[in-house]
Amino acid sequence: MPVTGRPSERSSPVTVTTGTTAFPTLRTPSGGVPADAPAWNPQRPSSMPHHRYRPADARVPLPSADRSWPSRRLTRAPLWVPVDLRDGNQALAEPMDAARKRRMFDLLVAMGFKEIEVGYPSASETDFGFVRHLAESGAVPDDVTVSVFTAARSDLIDRTIASVEGLPRTLVHLYTATAPVWRDVVLGRSRAELHAMITDAATHLLRRAGERPGADIRFEFSPEVFNLTEPDFVLEVCDSLTELWEASPDRPVVHNLPATVEIATPNVYADQIEYMHRHLARRDSVILSVHPHNDRGTGVACAELAVLAGAQRVEGCLFGNGERTGNVDLVTLALNLFAQGVDPMVDFSDIDAVREVVEHCNRLPVHPRHPYGGELVHTAFSGTHQDAIAKGMARHAKRAAEQGVPAAEAPWEVPYLPVDPGDIGRTYEEVIRINSQSGKGGVAHLLRTRHGLDLPQAMRPDFSRTVQRVTDGTGRELTAGELGELFRTTYLAAAGQGSVEAVSWSTAETAPGVHTFTCVLRVDGREHSCRGTGNGPLAALTDALRTAGVTVGVLGYWEHATTAGPDSPAAAYAECRVDGVTAWGAGWDTSVLTASVHSVLSAVNRARGGRS
């Protein structure tokens, strides 16, 4: 909705309905404050049945606290393995059709992923057909490995091997849940029985792969729900498969250790990964992989700490799609490294294009405040944030000029923006947006960058108050276009709309340092032929206004070109004292002189109209 007309001088009153809003379904904590609580913490015990849940250390034996990962730092990217086409896809209410799968696959290849899990071919005809499409269409680049997923069952393994016929490089991902609850409730097998089942399936897989001479088929094993499984049992199973599959440094096996359901703080997962990293047999023949989920909202932290603890490979999805609260988000992980000066080894130079494809393929929106990729993550509405960003951007441009490099290549250090939005394809127009929380710095930044208006520092509070009245009154955001229109109606239009109007005028330097201003002024509806003199055009103008009964003192004056080049329009700003009232005015014209005259007339009309 465009902003038209002039805003009211007075702010609209804020109405608050008295009374208490009831929330009958909530049970406000009302127990006694714990005796050992500090005086500054008045929180009371809730009635939520927390006693029904056990901490992680009561559910599964945890490794000792002999850890070294906290002292490490991330210096290189792990091998990223997107599982959007399998794990992400099976979490969708409407799984991808073949066209959407192909579009997602092409995106992942274009971004630079070198190992991609493309489906669960024994689970559906769509997945099987898509793997066959990749094999028959030549869509897989020479340096990309296709991963396919299968449960530890002979018939499903057979179907999986049939799907990858003709693919040059394949990773067959075998999985079985190993945690006690899953063994007891889902599988009905003891540790020994489950181990035997896994061994049988892995042997069958090895045999079927061996029937394809010349095919490059490698193996991956996931002890599903690793983080709730006894560490010694995971070691027992993984080491046996490393030996069975004859892993070697030039043909390693992948042992993928999922936090299938998050049940502890990220440091616990890191301890579990470090234990496996230290104790896995033939470690140089094993790629240690992790697959965190996000049930506690800490999937990213789990993955980062797991890499510190020895993981070399991370499975996840773009923007974190997946069952329940999702898989770990590869976008956040990769750009977290980027923001620390580490090459993510995949490309996010147009993150909006990535987001659009993911939203199309998943038929799910990415949250506007999703890290890095959301529409609002580089946007500041708060006045203090806007002011800091605007100053930071100005200093960045200045430093780049001093260093003689383009701003896009200069070291980045701007408040509130951990990465340069331009590095991931975002525009600076999205950085600062205006609503009732905004301040003068943000308003000035948008006027300068979008409209070429560089308001004097002293004028910014004046226009900011006008913006505040409008946004408070409407309760909504102003677009950059509406902000420019509001400036026009508030200042520029005032030069020709008010109680004082210059019907015609001319100025000349009649002697060195002496200027005359000759005009016809219409003041309160009556025309006056006026002539004034002064040491400059504006001084002569104010003298002419005096002869028409309007006393004006110019307290300050500023001007600048609005664009580069000789034909640039000029903007002029004047702060004037008019019959005892101080007001700001502005003018805009291809002539600097005309713009300056309009700025004074604007200030005069705003002062006489009661605006200051």
FILOPA-358740 format. One record per residue (C-alpha): residue number from 0; residue in three letters; x, y, z. Coordinates in nm, 3 decimals, m for minus. Each point is the difference from the previous one (the first is absolute). Example, Ala and Ser with C-alpha at 12.3 -4.5 7.8 and 13.67 -1.06 7.14 Angstrom:
2
num_residu_u_v_w
0_ALA_1.230_m0.450_0.780
1_SER_0.137_0.344_m0.066
This chain:
612
num_residu_u_v_w
0_MET_0.000_0.000_0.000
1_PRO_0.174_0.327_m0.108
2_VAL_0.047_0.279_0.248
3_THR_m0.178_0.314_m0.119
4_GLY_m0.057_0.341_0.147
5_ARG_0.173_0.146_0.303
6_PRO_0.009_m0.184_0.332
7_SER_m0.176_0.147_0.299
8_GLU_0.218_0.196_0.239
9_ARG_m0.134_m0.190_0.299
10_SER_0.053_m0.370_0.059
11_SER_m0.311_m0.217_0.014
12_PRO_m0.083_m0.101_0.358
13_VAL_0.076_m0.359_0.096
14_THR_m0.307_m0.183_0.131
15_VAL_0.048_m0.297_0.234
16_THR_m0.301_m0.197_0.117
17_THR_0.008_m0.046_0.375
18_GLY_m0.053_m0.336_0.163
19_THR_0.179_m0.333_0.010
20_THR_0.021_m0.234_m0.297
21_ALA_m0.080_m0.356_0.107
22_PHE_0.192_m0.306_m0.118
23_PRO_m0.209_m0.283_0.148
24_THR_0.212_m0.280_m0.148
25_LEU_0.323_0.118_0.165
26_ARG_0.100_m0.091_0.354
27_THR_0.201_0.288_0.141
28_PRO_0.282_m0.134_0.223
29_SER_m0.115_0.055_0.356
30_GLY_0.208_m0.226_0.224
31_GLY_0.229_0.138_0.263
32_VAL_0.325_0.162_m0.110
33_PRO_0.278_m0.258_0.058
34_ALA_0.183_0.060_0.326
35_ASP_0.339_0.005_m0.172
36_ALA_m0.106_0.247_m0.272
37_PRO_0.189_0.331_0.004
38_ALA_m0.197_0.304_0.105
39_TRP_0.003_0.141_m0.353
40_ASN_m0.173_m0.308_m0.149
41_PRO_m0.372_m0.019_0.092
42_GLN_m0.086_m0.286_m0.240
43_ARG_m0.234_m0.261_0.143
44_PRO_m0.026_m0.375_m0.072
45_SER_m0.230_m0.083_m0.289
46_SER_m0.260_m0.276_m0.009
47_MET_0.150_m0.149_m0.319
48_PRO_0.075_m0.376_0.049
49_HIS_0.377_0.024_m0.044
50_HIS_0.044_m0.309_0.220
51_ARG_m0.116_m0.219_m0.292
52_TYR_0.324_0.067_m0.191
53_ARG_0.350_m0.128_0.062
54_PRO_0.323_0.184_m0.073
55_ALA_0.232_m0.141_m0.263
56_ASP_0.246_m0.148_0.248
57_ALA_m0.283_m0.206_0.154
58_ARG_m0.102_m0.139_m0.338
59_VAL_0.331_m0.103_m0.153
60_PRO_0.357_m0.033_0.132
61_LEU_0.189_0.314_m0.094
62_PRO_0.372_0.019_m0.076
63_SER_0.234_0.134_0.262
64_ALA_0.066_0.370_0.014
65_ASP_0.354_m0.043_m0.134
66_ARG_m0.049_0.239_m0.289
67_SER_0.226_0.207_m0.222
68_TRP_m0.253_0.143_m0.248
69_PRO_m0.074_0.324_0.195
70_SER_0.350_0.132_m0.068
71_ARG_m0.023_m0.052_m0.376
72_ARG_m0.136_0.240_m0.261
73_LEU_m0.161_m0.052_m0.339
74_THR_0.247_0.075_m0.278
75_ARG_m0.139_m0.193_m0.296
76_ALA_m0.332_m0.122_m0.130
77_PRO_m0.100_m0.364_0.048
78_LEU_m0.138_m0.199_m0.291
79_TRP_m0.358_0.122_m0.031
80_VAL_m0.260_m0.257_m0.100
81_PRO_m0.347_0.142_m0.071
82_VAL_m0.279_m0.248_0.074
83_ASP_m0.285_0.223_m0.123
84_LEU_m0.099_m0.254_m0.264
85_ARG_m0.031_m0.285_0.251
86_ASP_m0.029_0.097_0.366
87_GLY_m0.144_0.342_m0.075
88_ASN_m0.234_m0.137_m0.264
89_GLN_m0.145_m0.273_0.222
90_ALA_m0.097_0.268_0.253
91_LEU_m0.219_0.188_m0.249
92_ALA_m0.378_m0.026_0.006
93_GLU_0.020_0.000_m0.379
94_PRO_0.329_m0.168_m0.102
95_MET_0.177_0.139_m0.304
96_ASP_m0.095_m0.127_m0.341
97_ALA_0.269_m0.082_m0.256
98_ALA_0.014_0.356_m0.137
99_ARG_0.050_0.154_0.342
100_LYS_0.259_m0.262_0.090
101_ARG_0.196_0.080_m0.315
102_ARG_m0.015_0.373_0.068
103_MET_0.129_m0.054_0.353
104_PHE_0.275_m0.232_m0.124
105_ASP_0.111_0.255_m0.261
106_LEU_0.009_0.270_0.267
107_LEU_0.219_m0.212_0.227
108_VAL_0.240_m0.076_m0.286
109_ALA_0.016_0.368_m0.098
110_MET_0.080_0.095_0.360
111_GLY_0.300_m0.235_m0.003
112_PHE_m0.111_m0.295_0.215
113_LYS_0.205_m0.307_m0.090
114_GLU_m0.196_m0.272_0.179
115_ILE_m0.380_0.008_m0.015
116_GLU_m0.247_m0.242_0.152
117_VAL_m0.263_m0.025_m0.271
118_GLY_m0.263_m0.234_0.139
119_TYR_m0.126_m0.317_0.161
120_PRO_m0.053_m0.204_m0.317
121_SER_m0.156_m0.300_0.171
122_ALA_m0.261_0.218_0.173
123_SER_m0.193_0.132_m0.300
124_GLU_m0.025_m0.019_m0.376
125_THR_0.065_0.374_m0.019
126_ASP_0.334_m0.035_0.181
127_PHE_0.098_m0.306_m0.202
128_GLY_m0.094_0.172_m0.324
129_PHE_0.195_0.311_0.090
130_VAL_0.319_m0.196_0.067
131_ARG_m0.047_m0.173_m0.334
132_HIS_m0.053_0.341_m0.163
133_LEU_0.332_0.121_0.138
134_ALA_0.173_m0.315_m0.121
135_GLU_m0.145_0.018_m0.351
136_SER_0.001_0.377_m0.062
137_GLY_0.365_0.074_0.066
138_ALA_m0.104_0.264_0.254
139_VAL_0.269_m0.098_0.252
140_PRO_0.334_0.180_m0.047
141_ASP_0.317_m0.207_0.005
142_ASP_0.107_0.123_0.343
143_VAL_m0.338_m0.043_0.176
144_THR_m0.082_m0.313_0.200
145_VAL_m0.363_m0.110_0.023
146_SER_m0.111_m0.142_0.335
147_VAL_m0.302_m0.227_0.037
148_PHE_m0.163_m0.111_0.324
149_THR_m0.118_m0.344_0.101
150_ALA_m0.107_m0.189_0.310
151_ALA_0.189_m0.315_0.098
152_ARG_m0.225_m0.245_m0.187
153_SER_0.106_m0.220_m0.290
154_ASP_m0.298_0.078_m0.224
155_LEU_0.040_0.373_0.052
156_ILE_0.373_m0.024_m0.068
157_ASP_m0.072_m0.185_m0.325
158_ARG_m0.238_0.272_m0.112
159_THR_0.255_0.265_0.091
160_ILE_0.280_m0.165_m0.198
161_ALA_m0.232_m0.029_m0.299
162_SER_m0.071_0.375_0.014
163_VAL_0.366_0.107_m0.024
164_GLU_0.087_m0.208_m0.307
165_GLY_0.199_0.225_m0.234
166_LEU_0.098_0.264_0.256
167_PRO_0.378_0.046_0.000
168_ARG_0.046_0.073_0.372
169_THR_m0.243_m0.111_0.266
170_LEU_m0.013_m0.004_0.378
171_VAL_m0.252_m0.250_0.138
172_HIS_m0.117_0.116_0.341
173_LEU_m0.108_m0.288_0.225
174_TYR_m0.182_0.079_0.324
175_THR_m0.154_m0.171_0.301
176_ALA_m0.119_0.144_0.329
177_THR_0.226_m0.116_0.284
178_ALA_m0.122_0.178_0.315
179_PRO_m0.144_m0.209_0.285
180_VAL_m0.354_0.138_m0.026
181_TRP_m0.005_m0.064_m0.376
182_ARG_0.147_m0.349_0.048
183_ASP_m0.266_m0.084_0.256
184_VAL_m0.306_0.177_m0.139
185_VAL_0.051_0.009_m0.376
186_LEU_0.230_m0.288_m0.093
187_GLY_m0.048_m0.247_0.286
188_ARG_0.366_m0.110_m0.011
189_SER_0.282_m0.026_0.249
190_ARG_0.338_0.163_m0.063
191_ALA_0.144_m0.325_m0.132
192_GLU_m0.299_m0.068_m0.224
193_LEU_0.005_0.353_m0.140
194_HIS_0.373_m0.018_m0.066
195_ALA_m0.051_m0.326_m0.188
196_MET_m0.280_0.155_m0.206
197_ILE_0.221_0.297_m0.094
198_THR_0.288_m0.229_m0.092
199_ASP_m0.223_m0.213_m0.222
200_ALA_m0.132_0.308_m0.181
201_ALA_0.347_0.150_m0.042
202_THR_0.129_m0.331_m0.137
203_HIS_m0.288_m0.016_m0.247
204_LEU_0.073_0.356_m0.110
205_LEU_0.368_m0.080_m0.049
206_ARG_m0.088_m0.304_m0.210
207_ARG_m0.250_0.186_m0.218
208_ALA_0.244_0.286_m0.058
209_GLY_0.266_m0.253_m0.097
210_GLU_m0.228_m0.125_m0.277
211_ARG_0.056_0.332_m0.177
212_PRO_0.364_m0.012_m0.112
213_GLY_0.136_0.340_m0.091
214_ALA_m0.265_0.189_0.195
215_ASP_0.128_0.232_0.272
216_ILE_m0.226_m0.082_0.297
217_ARG_0.099_0.104_0.351
218_PHE_m0.184_m0.058_0.326
219_GLU_m0.142_0.205_0.285
220_PHE_m0.152_m0.123_0.323
221_SER_m0.223_0.193_0.240
222_PRO_m0.073_m0.141_0.347
223_GLU_m0.329_0.189_0.015
224_VAL_m0.057_0.183_0.331
225_PHE_0.373_m0.023_0.067
226_ASN_m0.021_0.262_0.273
227_LEU_m0.230_m0.227_0.206
228_THR_0.201_m0.317_m0.063
229_GLU_0.265_m0.149_0.230
230_PRO_0.341_0.119_m0.131
231_ASP_0.158_m0.345_0.030
232_PHE_m0.274_m0.153_m0.214
233_VAL_0.042_0.265_m0.272
234_LEU_0.376_m0.067_m0.004
235_GLU_m0.059_m0.374_m0.019
236_VAL_m0.232_0.028_m0.298
237_CYS_0.192_0.271_m0.190
238_ASP_0.339_m0.170_0.041
239_SER_m0.142_m0.328_m0.128
240_LEU_m0.133_0.171_m0.313
241_THR_0.327_0.182_m0.059
242_GLU_0.167_m0.341_m0.010
243_LEU_m0.275_m0.172_m0.199
244_TRP_m0.004_0.266_m0.268
245_GLU_0.383_m0.005_m0.017
246_ALA_0.031_0.374_0.052
247_SER_0.332_0.162_m0.083
248_PRO_0.131_0.358_m0.009
249_ASP_m0.057_0.021_m0.377
250_ARG_m0.342_m0.166_0.027
251_PRO_m0.137_0.105_0.339
252_VAL_m0.330_m0.098_0.152
253_VAL_m0.235_0.269_0.133
254_HIS_m0.124_m0.046_0.355
255_ASN_m0.280_0.249_0.048
256_LEU_m0.101_0.065_0.361
257_PRO_m0.343_0.166_0.015
258_ALA_m0.149_0.204_0.280
259_THR_m0.329_m0.132_m0.135
260_VAL_m0.192_0.155_0.288
261_GLU_0.178_0.271_0.196
262_ILE_m0.001_m0.093_0.368
263_ALA_0.287_0.197_0.158
264_THR_0.202_0.317_m0.020
265_PRO_0.238_0.022_m0.299
266_ASN_0.309_m0.062_0.212
267_VAL_m0.130_m0.350_0.082
268_TYR_m0.024_m0.085_m0.371
269_ALA_0.350_0.138_m0.050
270_ASP_0.129_m0.223_0.281
271_GLN_m0.164_m0.300_m0.166
272_ILE_0.154_0.084_m0.337
273_GLU_0.344_0.056_0.150
274_TYR_m0.021_m0.339_0.174
275_MET_m0.072_m0.168_m0.335
276_HIS_0.270_0.203_m0.173
277_ARG_0.257_m0.128_0.251
278_HIS_m0.112_m0.361_0.015
279_LEU_m0.114_m0.101_m0.350
280_ALA_0.226_m0.266_m0.147
281_ARG_0.194_0.076_m0.318
282_ARG_m0.082_0.366_0.047
283_ASP_0.183_0.106_m0.317
284_SER_m0.237_m0.223_m0.198
285_VAL_m0.315_0.154_0.151
286_ILE_m0.175_0.324_m0.093
287_LEU_m0.169_0.106_0.322
288_SER_m0.334_0.161_m0.086
289_VAL_m0.277_0.162_0.203
290_HIS_m0.369_0.052_m0.067
291_PRO_m0.150_0.230_0.267
292_HIS_m0.370_0.071_0.035
293_ASN_m0.140_0.307_0.169
294_ASP_m0.248_m0.117_0.264
295_ARG_0.157_0.223_0.267
296_GLY_0.067_0.282_m0.244
297_THR_0.376_m0.056_0.021
298_GLY_0.067_m0.203_m0.314
299_VAL_0.247_0.256_m0.136
300_ALA_0.193_0.009_0.326
301_CYS_0.005_m0.381_0.009
302_ALA_0.151_m0.014_m0.348
303_GLU_0.259_0.269_0.067
304_LEU_0.116_m0.156_0.325
305_ALA_0.000_m0.346_m0.163
306_VAL_0.239_0.126_m0.269
307_LEU_0.224_0.138_0.276
308_ALA_m0.017_m0.346_0.157
309_GLY_0.121_m0.182_m0.312
310_ALA_m0.289_m0.024_m0.248
311_GLN_0.105_0.043_m0.362
312_ARG_m0.334_m0.009_m0.178
313_VAL_m0.341_0.159_0.074
314_GLU_m0.338_m0.107_m0.134
315_GLY_m0.280_0.257_0.005
316_CYS_m0.251_0.199_m0.204
317_LEU_m0.013_0.347_m0.146
318_PHE_m0.184_0.220_0.251
319_GLY_m0.044_m0.299_0.232
320_ASN_m0.302_m0.182_m0.143
321_GLY_m0.064_m0.343_0.151
322_GLU_m0.212_m0.207_0.235
323_ARG_m0.140_0.177_0.309
324_THR_0.219_0.310_0.048
325_GLY_0.223_m0.091_m0.290
326_ASN_0.349_m0.108_m0.097
327_VAL_0.300_0.217_0.068
328_ASP_0.005_0.304_m0.228
329_LEU_0.289_m0.006_m0.249
330_VAL_m0.060_0.365_m0.093
331_THR_0.066_0.118_0.354
332_LEU_0.294_m0.235_0.050
333_ALA_0.174_0.102_m0.321
334_LEU_m0.056_0.373_0.043
335_ASN_0.105_m0.015_0.365
336_LEU_0.340_m0.116_m0.131
337_PHE_m0.004_0.269_m0.268
338_ALA_m0.064_0.268_0.263
339_GLN_0.314_m0.122_0.183
340_GLY_0.218_0.032_m0.309
341_VAL_m0.016_m0.371_m0.092
342_ASP_m0.083_m0.104_m0.357
343_PRO_m0.331_m0.194_0.018
344_MET_0.092_m0.187_m0.321
345_VAL_m0.356_0.046_m0.132
346_ASP_m0.154_0.307_m0.160
347_PHE_m0.261_0.225_0.159
348_SER_0.073_0.311_m0.208
349_ASP_m0.372_0.024_m0.089
350_ILE_m0.175_m0.123_0.312
351_ASP_m0.338_0.125_m0.118
352_ALA_0.020_m0.227_m0.306
353_VAL_0.086_m0.293_0.227
354_ARG_m0.291_0.080_0.230
355_GLU_m0.245_0.033_m0.288
356_VAL_0.090_m0.345_m0.137
357_VAL_m0.021_m0.161_0.344
358_GLU_m0.338_0.161_0.069
359_HIS_m0.129_m0.113_m0.340
360_CYS_0.123_m0.357_0.038
361_ASN_m0.105_m0.045_0.364
362_ARG_m0.318_0.208_m0.026
363_LEU_0.099_0.143_0.336
364_PRO_0.093_0.362_0.073
365_VAL_0.333_0.098_0.151
366_HIS_m0.061_0.207_0.312
367_PRO_0.066_0.374_m0.056
368_ARG_0.251_m0.005_0.287
369_HIS_0.174_m0.324_m0.092
370_PRO_0.377_0.053_0.043
371_TYR_0.163_0.154_m0.308
372_GLY_m0.276_m0.094_m0.247
373_GLY_m0.319_0.149_0.146
374_GLU_m0.143_0.313_m0.158
375_LEU_0.048_0.207_0.318
376_VAL_0.337_m0.120_0.131
377_HIS_0.191_0.300_m0.135
378_THR_m0.278_0.245_0.082
379_ALA_0.008_0.249_0.286
380_PHE_m0.313_0.179_0.120
381_SER_0.141_0.118_0.335
382_GLY_0.131_0.354_m0.003
383_THR_0.318_m0.079_0.194
384_HIS_0.078_m0.295_m0.228
385_GLN_m0.064_0.210_m0.310
386_ASP_0.226_0.276_0.120
387_ALA_0.283_m0.243_0.074
388_ILE_m0.038_m0.175_m0.337
389_ALA_m0.012_0.328_m0.192
390_LYS_0.316_0.123_0.172
391_GLY_0.167_m0.336_m0.054
392_MET_m0.083_m0.002_m0.371
393_ALA_0.133_0.354_m0.038
394_ARG_0.325_m0.091_0.178
395_HIS_0.034_m0.316_m0.211
396_ALA_m0.030_0.202_m0.322
397_LYS_0.253_0.252_0.130
398_ARG_0.252_m0.267_0.099
399_ALA_m0.035_m0.175_m0.335
400_ALA_0.071_0.328_m0.179
401_GLU_0.304_0.062_0.220
402_GLN_0.130_m0.350_m0.079
403_GLY_m0.066_0.049_m0.370
404_VAL_m0.220_m0.309_m0.031
405_PRO_m0.367_m0.044_m0.091
406_ALA_m0.232_m0.005_0.300
407_ALA_m0.098_m0.359_m0.090
408_GLU_0.361_m0.113_0.055
409_ALA_0.086_0.193_0.315
410_PRO_0.007_m0.177_0.340
411_TRP_m0.351_m0.002_0.144
412_GLU_m0.074_0.145_0.342
413_VAL_m0.344_0.158_0.030
414_PRO_m0.210_m0.003_0.319
415_TYR_m0.289_m0.250_0.007
416_LEU_0.091_m0.154_m0.337
417_PRO_0.225_m0.305_0.049
418_VAL_0.035_m0.039_m0.378
419_ASP_m0.023_0.248_m0.283
420_PRO_m0.349_m0.049_m0.149
421_GLY_0.153_0.057_m0.342
422_ASP_0.218_m0.311_0.040
423_ILE_m0.309_m0.221_0.002
424_GLY_m0.191_0.187_m0.267
425_ARG_m0.211_0.226_0.219
426_THR_m0.042_0.371_m0.072
427_TYR_0.068_0.281_0.243
428_GLU_m0.355_0.123_m0.053
429_GLU_m0.111_m0.282_0.229
430_VAL_0.229_0.097_0.287
431_ILE_m0.192_0.294_0.147
432_ARG_m0.379_0.022_0.001
433_ILE_m0.221_0.255_0.167
434_ASN_m0.275_m0.046_0.257
435_SER_m0.095_0.156_0.333
436_GLN_0.315_m0.144_0.164
437_SER_0.234_0.165_m0.248
438_GLY_0.227_0.294_0.069
439_LYS_0.146_0.296_m0.178
440_GLY_0.310_m0.189_m0.111
441_GLY_m0.200_m0.260_m0.190
442_VAL_m0.228_0.259_m0.156
443_ALA_0.300_0.204_m0.112
444_HIS_0.171_m0.311_m0.138
445_LEU_m0.296_m0.091_m0.220
446_LEU_m0.048_0.356_m0.124
447_ARG_0.368_0.012_m0.095
448_THR_0.030_m0.344_m0.160
449_ARG_m0.341_m0.014_m0.171
450_HIS_m0.076_0.364_m0.078
451_GLY_0.336_0.181_m0.004
452_LEU_m0.102_0.224_0.292
453_ASP_0.281_0.048_0.250
454_LEU_m0.180_0.181_0.282
455_PRO_0.208_0.225_0.225
456_GLN_0.060_m0.160_0.339
457_ALA_m0.200_0.270_0.176
458_MET_m0.301_m0.052_m0.231
459_ARG_m0.031_m0.375_0.055
460_PRO_m0.192_0.016_0.330
461_ASP_m0.253_0.233_m0.161
462_PHE_m0.094_m0.240_m0.278
463_SER_0.031_m0.300_0.230
464_ARG_m0.277_0.147_0.217
465_THR_m0.221_0.026_m0.308
466_VAL_0.072_m0.363_m0.091
467_GLN_m0.076_m0.104_0.359
468_ARG_m0.339_0.171_m0.010
469_VAL_m0.095_m0.179_m0.322
470_THR_0.122_m0.346_0.103
471_ASP_m0.156_0.030_0.344
472_GLY_m0.325_0.111_m0.155
473_THR_m0.016_m0.271_m0.266
474_GLY_0.167_m0.278_0.201
475_ARG_0.187_m0.122_m0.305
476_GLU_0.332_0.014_m0.181
477_LEU_0.088_0.270_m0.253
478_THR_0.160_m0.112_m0.324
479_ALA_0.296_0.194_m0.135
480_GLY_m0.231_0.143_m0.266
481_GLU_m0.251_0.115_0.262
482_LEU_0.281_0.153_0.204
483_GLY_0.108_0.205_m0.301
484_GLU_m0.358_0.108_m0.063
485_LEU_m0.039_0.102_0.364
486_PHE_0.314_0.214_m0.027
487_ARG_m0.139_0.161_m0.314
488_THR_m0.336_0.087_0.152
489_THR_0.157_0.115_0.326
490_TYR_0.276_0.226_m0.139
491_LEU_0.024_0.027_m0.378
492_ALA_m0.369_0.066_m0.064
493_ALA_m0.005_0.264_0.272
494_ALA_0.202_0.238_m0.220
495_GLY_m0.304_0.054_m0.224
496_GLN_m0.284_m0.090_0.233
497_GLY_m0.056_0.236_0.287
498_SER_m0.067_0.354_0.105
499_VAL_0.308_0.137_m0.181
500_GLU_0.053_m0.066_m0.371
501_ALA_0.253_0.145_m0.247
502_VAL_m0.212_0.069_m0.307
503_SER_0.309_0.108_m0.193
504_TRP_0.354_0.091_0.095
505_SER_0.346_0.082_m0.128
506_THR_0.333_0.075_0.159
507_ALA_0.314_0.174_m0.112
508_GLU_0.336_0.114_0.134
509_THR_m0.024_0.375_m0.048
510_ALA_0.342_0.078_0.145
511_PRO_0.285_m0.207_0.143
512_GLY_m0.142_m0.175_0.305
513_VAL_m0.344_0.163_m0.042
514_HIS_m0.299_m0.204_m0.119
515_THR_m0.354_0.105_m0.072
516_PHE_m0.310_m0.214_0.010
517_THR_m0.298_0.128_m0.197
518_CYS_m0.327_m0.186_0.033
519_VAL_m0.376_m0.006_0.017
520_LEU_m0.103_m0.163_0.327
521_ARG_m0.347_m0.118_0.088
522_VAL_m0.034_0.022_0.379
523_ASP_m0.324_m0.116_0.160
524_GLY_m0.174_0.042_m0.336
525_ARG_0.127_0.353_m0.073
526_GLU_0.267_0.069_m0.260
527_HIS_0.301_0.225_0.073
528_SER_0.265_0.125_m0.240
529_CYS_0.319_m0.023_0.203
530_ARG_0.367_0.068_m0.036
531_GLY_0.270_m0.089_0.248
532_THR_0.379_0.025_0.019
533_GLY_0.265_m0.192_0.185
534_ASN_0.349_m0.148_m0.018
535_GLY_m0.139_m0.311_m0.173
536_PRO_m0.317_m0.121_m0.170
537_LEU_m0.154_m0.141_0.320
538_ALA_0.076_0.315_0.199
539_ALA_m0.165_0.201_m0.278
540_LEU_m0.299_m0.237_0.007
541_THR_m0.050_0.043_0.375
542_ASP_0.021_0.378_m0.045
543_ALA_m0.272_m0.019_m0.266
544_LEU_m0.216_m0.211_0.232
545_ARG_0.047_0.265_0.272
546_THR_m0.149_0.263_m0.228
547_ALA_m0.309_m0.221_m0.033
548_GLY_m0.033_m0.029_0.377
549_VAL_0.170_m0.339_0.050
550_THR_0.304_0.012_0.229
551_VAL_0.244_m0.283_m0.082
552_GLY_0.345_m0.084_0.134
553_VAL_0.198_m0.282_m0.164
554_LEU_0.164_m0.193_0.284
555_GLY_0.169_m0.258_m0.219
556_TYR_0.020_m0.106_m0.362
557_TRP_0.129_m0.315_m0.174
558_GLU_m0.001_m0.123_m0.359
559_HIS_0.128_m0.298_m0.201
560_ALA_m0.033_m0.176_m0.332
561_THR_m0.235_m0.299_0.014
562_THR_0.177_m0.210_m0.264
563_ALA_0.333_m0.003_m0.177
564_GLY_0.051_0.197_m0.320
565_PRO_m0.046_0.356_m0.123
566_ASP_m0.377_m0.031_m0.045
567_SER_m0.066_m0.116_0.355
568_PRO_m0.294_0.163_0.179
569_ALA_0.092_0.194_0.312
570_ALA_m0.154_m0.030_0.343
571_ALA_0.006_0.295_0.241
572_TYR_m0.095_0.018_0.367
573_ALA_m0.062_0.310_0.209
574_GLU_m0.068_0.049_0.368
575_CYS_m0.181_0.330_0.049
576_ARG_m0.140_0.212_0.277
577_VAL_m0.331_0.140_m0.128
578_ASP_m0.189_0.254_0.214
579_GLY_0.139_m0.169_0.311
580_VAL_m0.062_m0.362_m0.115
581_THR_0.288_m0.227_m0.110
582_ALA_m0.063_m0.245_m0.285
583_TRP_0.184_m0.207_m0.258
584_GLY_m0.059_0.017_m0.374
585_ALA_0.135_m0.177_m0.307
586_GLY_0.018_0.060_m0.373
587_TRP_0.081_m0.215_m0.302
588_ASP_0.080_0.123_m0.349
589_THR_0.251_m0.031_m0.283
590_SER_0.100_0.358_0.094
591_VAL_0.183_0.035_0.331
592_LEU_m0.131_0.357_0.030
593_THR_m0.361_m0.108_m0.053
594_ALA_0.039_m0.285_0.250
595_SER_0.140_0.244_0.259
596_VAL_m0.286_0.247_m0.048
597_HIS_m0.253_m0.281_0.033
598_SER_0.166_m0.122_0.321
599_VAL_m0.052_0.340_0.164
600_LEU_m0.359_0.031_m0.122
601_SER_m0.065_m0.353_0.124
602_ALA_0.128_0.092_0.347
603_VAL_m0.209_0.320_m0.004
604_ASN_m0.322_m0.181_m0.085
605_ARG_0.064_m0.279_0.251
606_ALA_0.066_0.254_0.275
607_ARG_m0.306_0.207_m0.084
608_GLY_m0.203_m0.321_m0.018
609_GLY_0.092_m0.082_0.360
610_ARG_0.251_m0.274_m0.079
611_SER_0.344_0.005_0.155
